[in-house]
């Protein structure tokens, strides 16, 4: 009886190990997995060395996109001039400055989870991307979360100063708020990743 119980336990353990191994993705022989920055660099290199036929095929693939979608995928989106009129007065929010910063971080993370990486560019370019100029035309800028945009199209902190976005990798971004003195790189700055 003890022998039968031991055999059943060993069979059960072997079955569990087999299930775990069967669900694990198997490596492709001869292919070494790359980090996200290495993958980004490889794609950039491949695109820069593309033949005219390959470029034509890529252009044909994106021919049906609207202007908004095409701008989101281009390397240099057009810059929209600031509107003429009275001076910009940002809307006041009841949220704490750190809450606003965390909400910006959440918007960037939500974008990254959906599209496989951070939005790129300067503040205005990132703001446009988060505002809906992305492949899914999803708007991640929620005014109720304290996400406000100035007259230059930049995301601003609780004091009305544009955030500074520092891309650490394809999936990690450091976000700086200048703090109450409205000057970056001073002791009162707020920073998150």
C-alpha positions as CSV (number, residue, x, y, z in Angstrom):
1,X,0.0,0.0,0.0
2,X,2.8,2.4,0.9
3,X,4.6,1.5,-2.4
4,X,1.4,2.3,-4.4
5,X,1.0,5.7,-2.6
6,X,4.7,6.5,-3.3
7,X,4.3,5.7,-7.0
8,X,1.1,7.8,-7.2
9,X,2.9,10.8,-5.6
10,X,5.9,10.5,-7.9
11,X,3.6,10.2,-11.0
12,X,1.6,13.3,-9.8
13,X,4.9,15.3,-9.2
14,X,6.1,14.2,-12.7
15,X,2.9,15.3,-14.2
16,X,3.0,18.8,-12.5
17,X,6.6,19.3,-13.7
18,X,5.6,18.3,-17.2
19,X,2.8,20.8,-17.2
20,X,5.1,23.6,-16.0
21,X,7.7,22.8,-18.7
22,X,5.0,22.5,-21.4
23,X,3.6,26.0,-20.7
24,X,7.0,27.7,-20.6
25,X,8.0,29.3,-23.9
26,X,10.7,27.4,-25.6
27,X,13.7,29.2,-27.0
28,X,14.2,29.2,-30.7
29,X,17.5,27.4,-31.5
30,X,20.2,29.9,-32.6
31,X,18.3,33.0,-31.5
32,X,19.5,35.0,-28.5
33,X,16.8,37.1,-26.8
34,X,17.5,40.8,-26.9
35,X,16.8,43.5,-24.4
36,X,14.2,46.2,-25.4
37,X,16.9,48.8,-26.2
38,X,18.8,46.3,-28.3
39,X,15.6,45.4,-30.2
40,X,14.8,49.2,-30.7
41,X,18.4,49.7,-32.1
42,X,18.0,46.7,-34.4
43,X,14.7,48.0,-35.8
44,X,16.2,51.5,-36.3
45,X,19.2,49.9,-38.1
46,X,17.0,47.8,-40.3
47,X,14.8,50.7,-41.2
48,X,17.7,52.9,-42.1
49,X,19.2,50.2,-44.4
50,X,15.8,49.3,-46.0
51,X,15.8,48.9,-49.8
52,X,13.5,51.1,-51.9
53,X,11.2,48.1,-52.5
54,X,11.0,47.5,-48.7
55,X,10.2,51.2,-48.1
56,X,7.5,51.0,-50.8
57,X,6.0,48.0,-49.0
58,X,6.0,49.8,-45.7
59,X,4.5,52.9,-47.2
60,X,1.7,50.8,-48.8
61,X,1.0,49.2,-45.5
62,X,0.3,52.5,-43.9
63,X,-1.4,54.2,-46.9
64,X,-4.9,53.8,-45.3
65,X,-4.0,55.7,-42.1
66,X,-5.6,59.0,-41.3
67,X,-3.4,62.0,-41.0
68,X,-3.5,61.8,-37.1
69,X,-2.4,58.1,-37.2
70,X,0.3,58.8,-39.7
71,X,1.8,61.7,-37.6
72,X,1.9,59.4,-34.5
73,X,4.2,57.0,-36.4
74,X,6.4,59.6,-38.1
75,X,9.8,60.5,-36.8
76,X,9.2,64.3,-36.9
77,X,5.5,65.2,-36.4
78,X,4.6,68.7,-37.4
79,X,4.6,71.3,-34.6
80,X,1.4,73.1,-34.0
81,X,1.9,76.9,-33.4
82,X,0.6,78.4,-30.2
83,X,-2.8,79.9,-30.6
84,X,-3.0,83.7,-30.7
85,X,-5.0,85.5,-28.0
86,X,-4.9,86.2,-24.3
87,X,-2.1,84.9,-22.1
88,X,-2.5,81.3,-21.0
89,X,-4.0,80.7,-17.5
90,X,-3.9,77.1,-16.4
91,X,-6.8,75.6,-14.7
92,X,-6.3,75.1,-11.0
93,X,-6.5,71.6,-9.6
94,X,-7.3,70.4,-6.2
95,X,-4.9,67.5,-6.5
96,X,-1.6,67.6,-4.7
97,X,1.5,68.1,-6.9
98,X,2.7,64.6,-6.2
99,X,-0.7,63.2,-7.2
100,X,-0.6,65.0,-10.6
101,X,3.0,63.6,-11.1
102,X,1.8,60.1,-10.3
103,X,-1.2,60.5,-12.7
104,X,1.2,61.5,-15.5
105,X,3.3,58.4,-14.6
106,X,0.1,56.3,-14.8
107,X,-0.8,57.7,-18.2
108,X,2.6,56.9,-19.6
109,X,2.5,53.4,-18.1
110,X,-1.0,52.7,-19.5
111,X,0.3,53.9,-22.9
112,X,3.3,51.6,-22.6
113,X,1.3,48.6,-21.6
114,X,-1.0,49.0,-24.6
115,X,1.6,49.9,-27.2
116,X,4.7,48.0,-25.9
117,X,6.8,51.0,-25.0
118,X,6.9,54.6,-23.9
119,X,5.9,57.5,-26.0
120,X,9.0,59.3,-27.3
121,X,10.1,62.8,-28.1
122,X,10.0,66.1,-26.2
123,X,7.1,67.2,-23.9
124,X,4.9,68.4,-26.7
125,X,5.4,65.3,-28.8
126,X,4.7,63.0,-25.8
127,X,1.6,65.1,-24.9
128,X,0.2,64.8,-28.5
129,X,0.9,61.0,-28.4
130,X,-0.9,60.6,-25.0
131,X,-3.7,62.9,-26.2
132,X,-4.7,60.5,-29.0
133,X,-2.2,60.8,-31.8
134,X,-1.3,57.1,-31.4
135,X,-2.1,54.0,-33.4
136,X,-5.2,53.3,-31.3
137,X,-6.3,57.0,-31.1
138,X,-6.6,56.5,-27.3
139,X,-6.6,59.7,-25.1
140,X,-4.7,59.2,-21.9
141,X,-5.0,62.8,-20.8
142,X,-7.7,63.0,-18.2
143,X,-8.3,66.6,-16.9
144,X,-9.9,65.2,-13.7
145,X,-6.6,63.5,-12.9
146,X,-4.9,67.0,-13.0
147,X,-3.3,66.4,-16.5
148,X,-3.3,69.9,-17.9
149,X,-1.7,71.1,-21.2
150,X,-0.3,74.7,-21.7
151,X,-0.7,76.9,-24.8
152,X,2.5,75.3,-26.3
153,X,0.8,71.8,-26.1
154,X,3.0,70.6,-23.2
155,X,1.9,68.7,-20.1
156,X,2.4,70.9,-17.1
157,X,2.8,70.3,-13.4
158,X,0.7,71.8,-10.5
159,X,2.7,75.1,-10.8
160,X,2.2,75.4,-14.5
161,X,5.7,74.4,-15.5
162,X,6.2,71.9,-18.3
163,X,7.3,68.4,-17.1
164,X,10.7,67.1,-18.3
165,X,10.7,63.6,-19.6
166,X,13.9,61.6,-19.5
167,X,13.8,58.4,-21.5
168,X,15.9,55.8,-19.5
169,X,14.9,52.9,-21.8
170,X,12.1,51.8,-24.2
171,X,9.9,51.0,-21.2
172,X,11.3,53.2,-18.3
173,X,10.9,57.0,-18.2
174,X,11.9,59.5,-15.5
175,X,9.4,62.4,-15.1
176,X,10.6,65.6,-13.5
177,X,8.4,68.4,-12.1
178,X,10.3,71.7,-11.4
179,X,8.5,72.1,-8.1
180,X,7.3,75.3,-6.5
181,X,10.4,77.4,-7.5
182,X,9.5,76.5,-11.2
183,X,13.2,75.8,-11.9
184,X,14.4,72.3,-12.9
185,X,17.4,70.6,-11.2
186,X,16.9,72.3,-7.8
187,X,16.2,70.7,-4.4
188,X,12.5,71.1,-4.6
189,X,12.0,69.1,-7.8
190,X,9.6,66.2,-7.8
191,X,10.8,63.1,-9.7
192,X,9.2,59.7,-10.4
193,X,9.7,56.8,-12.9
